[in-house]
Amino acid sequence: MALISRVVHSDPDILGGTPVFVGTRVPMRTLLDYLEAGDSLEVFLDHFPSVSREQAISALELAKEMLTAYANPA
């Protein structure tokens, strides 16, 4: 899980431990909320310039990996 430590950070002193993008105070959930609302990755990045494109894409890849690992294949 080296990827997670480069992308997401959780600290009780930062937003009460909410997972944020490393080096920012932007919750990772905000990216998912934007995408769920139908906004593009570009819109999210424009609104949160402290998050790099690489971080955002890595976060989505991490979410995909976690969901895939959680699957119960038949």
C-alpha positions, 0 to 999 in steps of 0.5 A: 500500500505504498501508493496510499501513503503517497496519495492520501494522508489522515491526521487527527489534527487535519480536518479531524482525521478525514483522509486528504490528498497529501500536502493539502487540506482537500478531502479525497471524498471531494474528488468522488463527490465532484465526479458523482455530480457529473463534473469532470476531473478538469473541473475538480482540478481547476477548483482545487489547484493544490491537488495535482492531476497525478494525485487525483488519478492515483486516488481513483486508481487506488479506489479501483484497486480497493474495490477490486480487492473487496470483490467476491468472485464466483 
